[in-house]
Amino acid sequence: MKPNIKTLFYLLLTFVYIAAMLWIAYSVLRGTLPFYWIFLFLAMFSRLPSVVTAYRRYSTEDDSYSTDLSLRPTVGNRVTPEFVAELLGNAGVIQVIKNDLMKIGQIGYREEWRFGLITPDQDRLDPGLAGQLIPKRTAVLHSTDYFKHNNICIVNGAARPLGMPKWSCGLETKLNKGEFISIRSIRLEEDAWASQRPSQSLPDFLREDGFPLKASYQDGDPLTTVRGGTIVIDHGKAIVIYPRYFMQRRLIDDAGNLIDLGIDENLHRGPTFVVAMQPSLSRELMRRVSSR
């Protein structure tokens, strides 16, 4: 589906969603629907920001997910140890790896980054969600649960403005499409709950909200990201394919140590704060290669 068609499709879904909400509210007021339907209206209203911003969750850029490395297997189009050695020694492959390594401490434009604190006495493993862990305390950069996408969302933080277990704070740091910035350099808006959050620095902000981040890490820094693609042979050419869109994730324990890292491959950028514990399966990779 092309980007402009996707946009129209999601705008149509948004129109239908809002129309359904208005119909429920009108019908309850007129008495043609039982009063308890108002709870459905309230549930739909709580999801409205995510529905309205759905069209922004997909990349509108052209397919630029692959890099042609101009390499071909020399023996019968088969991958051999010799070809793998040649591949890893290729200047193009080396440069691609270097570019990815340079971005592991950075976050991109509207790239969702989830940060969870695992505490054994509070968290639970939900067998009904394919073995997904549900941390009680999470933080999400660029959350799509709110109209303002340039934000950090906190769930069950140490401080709760107005007593709310889930709330959002705007970011002073702004990014444009294609830009990346160090996660540690992100700044929060100066007037964002200033009485309870004196720090604008993201690491300090997270510490104040109950995430036991250490001052520094020699290895395993939680404030990083996963970068990298998959080298495949397609139509006789070696190319690197990156997921079209994925959500970064980091989990730490109550001592502030990194215990899990990875990506949640979720093309719909669902609003859930569940952190999947299974490795990412590149569905986008499988779809792209099998279509060629």
Buried (B, 14 or more C-beta within 10 A) or exposed (E): EEEEEBBEEBEEEBEEBBEEBEEBBEBBEEEEBEEEBBEBBEEBEEEBBBBBBBBEBBBEEEEEBBBEBEBEBEEEEEBEEEBEEBBEEBEBBEEBBEEBEEBBBBBBBBBBBBBBBBEEEEBEEEEEEEEBBBBBBBBBBBBBBBEEBBBBBBBBBEEBBEEEEBBBBBBEBEBEEEEBBBBEEBBBBEEBBEEEBEBBBBBBBBBBBBBBBBEEBEEEBBBBBBBBBBBBBBEEBBBBBBBBBBBBBBBBBEEBEBEBBBBBBBBEBBBBBBBBBEEBEBEBBEEBBEEE
